[in-house]
Amino acid sequence: MSDDVEECKCKPGLPAWLATFADLMSLMMCFFVLLLSFSEMDVLKYKQIAGSMRAAFGVQNQLQVKDIPKGTSIIAQEFSPGRPEPTPLNEVRQFTTDQTRSTLDVQCAPGRVVNPPEEQNEENNPQASAQQDSQQQSQEDREAQQQTEETAINVASALNAEIAKGSIEVETQEQKIIIRVKEQGSFESGSAAMNYAFVPIMAKIRDVLLGVRGRISIEGHTDNVPIHTALFQSNWALSTARALSVAEELFADGRLDQRRFSVVGYADTHPLAPNNTSANRAANRRVEIVIHQGKDLQSDEPLVTPPPTTNEAVPLAPQEIF
């Protein structure tokens, strides 16, 4: 070649490394194409991945292409219901019936006898009447029980010293007040004669009974130890004689109405405790002054009017009876 030929000034080509890079990219593409061709497509997983990608890159996640396009309704946006105005009418469509007036008109007709509402209710509903009577009776019983307890408290307060010494006891049973006289201090063993030292206590009991209304029964009791003496053939005679001795001491000054009283002996038939120990037998030997309270028993009048008699009563001591 001649040295006189001028060299062509061409544009520089791509760098040499680009050819290697292009070959490398072609190989990588072929590699991924082969991987894709050998893989199995899971449609469900693909949709899940596609959905997560849409949510991640802000793609619209709801696209309803099957719905009919809807425009904006001016009526739906601007419409508001109007307030109805009441229309007055000149006629009355409804009225109220006075049931009481019609009932009074029927019941108060001339010649018609009208019963009080209470009597009609009791005749038509005997069960309600019985229930009302039962409730009234229960209320009366509660009031009577409360009155009995208050009276017993007053009696116990008046005999507080004797109760503290253990000579007597006071208790209530339903509508009864019981003043219990123990044998110790009041009677000697096997005797119905009251000890002289116990007479002042009987005087205090007499004063208490003067202020208490109700029927009074004096009840004698013994233990189950048999007795057979010249005066007392059995415990029945001993219990009755002791009750009579208490009654005579209460009637000593004549202030108490004897028609309110009754005297009875129970022997060993009503023990307070089993007669298995000496202490229990001592508790069973007693005389009880029982005051019967209640609406029908608080009157001082006798239950039966005694017949007139011309013979004077002769006072007898317990020793003269037995």
Phi, psi and omega in degrees: 000145183278148180286351184276349182287131182278143179283141180281129179271093181262158177291143179294141180277187181291156179297160184289328183289342183292328179294318178296320179296319180297318178297319181294320178295321179296319179294320179295320179296317178297324180296314181289328176296318177298318178299318181293323181290329180273350183274160178255134184271120174262108187295317183295315179294325179297318180293322178297317179295318180296320178295318179295325178292321178296318179293327182285323184263011174077025177282148181300125186265357175227118181223097182265095183273348183268345180285151178282130178300136182242138178266172179278129181268116178294326181292319180294329181278323188259348186280137173221136183292143179277159179276122182288139178264130180294141180255111181291140178244153182269000180238153180265123182274335182216158179211163182256134180264128179275100182294322182296322181295316180295322179295317178295324179297323182285316184287331183263021177292154182299134178082004181259133179269129182251125177271149176298149181301326182296318182292323178295320179295321181291323180288321182281335183227081181294332180295318178295323178294319178295321179294320178295319178295321179295318178296320179295319179294320179297319178297318179295321179295319178296319178295319179294321178297318179295320179295322178297317179295320178296319178295321179296323177297319178295320179295316180295325178295321180290331181251030185298318182294317180292326177292321180295327179283345181087012180284323182224168174225151177231128178210167179240145173225104185057247181251037178234139175250125185246121171258109187261118178264118181279156181292323182295116180096340182256320181225150171280159182298128179073015183235152177251004178275125182286139178295143182296328182290342182268353182297318177299328177293320177296328177295320177294321177296322178299316179296324178293318182293335178296331181261009181242131178270156177126163176285146184233128175241135179255117189241125178263143181222149176228178173271188183266011177282120183296150177228142179206093180235180179294327181272322186234112181280342181201174177294336177297316179293320181293315181295322179290321180293321178292319177298320178293325178295320177294319180298318181295325178291326177290328181271009189299318183265359175076011181276332181276140178282114184291343180288346177279349192254153169220146183239133182211148176242134183249359182056232181253023185275346180232067182284150173281329182215161177299141182275056182252350177226162179294326178293319179292320178295324177294323179291330181283339177276104189200168171231126183250130174259105187259120178259115182270115179262173181130162185297322184271354186241002183269357179285144178275355180285148180292151178293321179233128179289123182293145180290151179294143180221149179258345181274137178280143180287138179259117180292137181234142175275157179303326180294331179282337181281314185261000000 
